[in-house]
C-alpha cells in the first residue's frame, strides 16, 4: 500500500506519493518569473524562494510543495482533496500519447479516474 495526496486541477483528479510532499500553500504572493520556462508559474517569496510550476495547466489557488531529486518546488493546483491509500497493484499503466510522460499511471476508484504523477518527472520541469 502507498499513501497518495489527491489533488484536482480543472476537471481532472491527480495524485502523488505523500512521501514526496512537504506542504500545501496558497498562491498569495506568487510572482512571475521573467523569461521563465513554459511550465513555470512563478516564485513564492521565502528563504529560499520556491519555484512554482504549472504542468497541469494555468490557474489554481493552491501550491503543493514537493521534494524530488534534492530539490523543493511547488506545483500549482486548484485544490488538494485529501489522502488515499492505494494498493500498488491497482495502479494501471500510463496512457499512450504523452509528450513527456507526466502521468505515470491510472487508478480507477469509486467510478472516477485518477491520474498518477511521479515527482521525479515533475522536477524535470524546473
FENHU-V119496 format. One record per residue. N is the residue number from 1. OMEGA is omega in whole degrees, 0 to 359 (999 if undefined). BURIAL is b if it has 9 or more other ideal C-beta (glycine too) atoms within 8 Angstrom, else e. Layout:
{{N,OMEGA,BURIAL} {N,OMEGA,BURIAL}}
This chain:
{{1,178,e} {2,178,e} {3,183,b} {4,170,b} {5,179,b} {6,178,b} {7,184,b} {8,171,b} {9,186,b} {10,180,e} {11,186,e} {12,176,e} {13,180,b} {14,171,b} {15,185,b} {16,180,b} {17,182,b} {18,180,b} {19,181,e} {20,183,b} {21,183,b} {22,184,e} {23,171,e} {24,180,e} {25,172,b} {26,179,e} {27,179,b} {28,179,e} {29,180,e} {30,181,b} {31,177,e} {32,177,e} {33,181,b} {34,179,e} {35,178,e} {36,177,e} {37,185,e} {38,184,e} {39,183,e} {40,180,b} {41,181,b} {42,179,b} {43,174,b} {44,180,b} {45,179,e} {46,179,e} {47,2,e} {48,175,e} {49,183,e} {50,175,b} {51,182,b} {52,178,b} {53,180,b} {54,183,b} {55,183,b} {56,179,b} {57,182,e} {58,177,e} {59,180,e} {60,180,b} {61,180,e} {62,176,b} {63,175,b} {64,182,b} {65,187,b} {66,174,b} {67,178,b} {68,178,b} {69,179,e} {70,176,e} {71,175,e} {72,184,e} {73,179,b} {74,176,b} {75,181,b} {76,180,b} {77,177,b} {78,183,b} {79,170,e} {80,190,b} {81,176,e} {82,179,e} {83,177,e} {84,173,b} {85,186,e} {86,172,b} {87,183,e} {88,178,e} {89,179,e} {90,178,e} {91,180,b} {92,181,e} {93,178,e} {94,178,b} {95,174,e} {96,172,e} {97,180,e} {98,176,b} {99,188,e} {100,178,e} {101,178,e} {102,179,e} {103,183,b} {104,179,e} {105,181,b} {106,175,b} {107,173,b} {108,181,e} {109,179,b} {110,177,e} {111,182,e} {112,178,e} {113,177,e} {114,180,b} {115,182,b} {116,176,b} {117,186,b} {118,181,e} {119,179,b} {120,176,e} {121,180,b} {122,183,b} {123,178,b} {124,177,e} {125,180,b} {126,999,b}}
